[in-house]
């Protein structure tokens, strides 16, 4: 089976020759749940940004769905991102809109009819056990509940890939596990999930763990390839 994501000898430098990642090669198969494990500054977020074509490598090739992200034109980048669901540390919920409106937003901006958008948003909230909070404003929810809303918003577009960047930071253990289990639910339905975390207690939920330190891979997994 062809990899859905592949990094081949990828390096990324920031201003001042600061190394974000160096000579990284790995691949991810469709439907895998892969955790990127390492401390803050290890390079995990840089990897996620390159998968989303937010950043490009200075060396090597990053391919997503068989496409070299560095060669994508604006229309190709837009198409790529429509197949991505992003879950960030700062969930970015709009404080003056209801939970339902927040989850509907990705559909509305892509032209989905409002009735269909509402139906799909309610279904996504139901999957993360928050349909009963649909009319609430974000600030009335706990941190864990807000992060689960972010999961619902990430999957409402029915993406092929979910990218989660430290999605459990600042959550207690119970809520952290609930967020990861929510992501895992969609992975079980065939969505490829990449989760960046420094929390070693969550690694048991991964199909595979890629350990990163100082911008380098420490333990390439069997599926990794150059």
C-alpha angles and dihedrals in degrees: 000000000000117000116252090208127027133176116193117191091323124181130176126190128190128208112302092032091282107166114229096171131353131203095337120173126175141125136215125211123221111275096018123136105216125180122208103210127194145099125287110290094026093120101260096125091047090057091052092048091053092050087055091046090240087124131022128216121256088213135015132019132288114193128186120186087353094304125119102233092209090063097048118117120217093270090051092050090050090051091049092052093050086065093051130084114201125204114183136185088249101050093204097214113172106247096210095053129074122253089254092052091049092054092045093053099087089053095046093052091053092052102258111158110259095241093053091044091054093048093050093044091052090049090051092049090049090055090057093043095248104107089112088061095053095114095044126103116242096247091061091062129080120252091257092050091049090052091051088053086055088054090052091049091049094055101037090092089055093240125194091220133036118200114195119186111199091321094175100050112135092011124121118244096264094051093042090056092047091054093049091046089052090054090045090054091062092043088057087058091058104272115138109234129197114187123187113204143154091200107105093190091070097055093092088074093062127095086212137002126216111197118211130189127170092352095306134103114247101187118021111204124230094263092053115112139172 
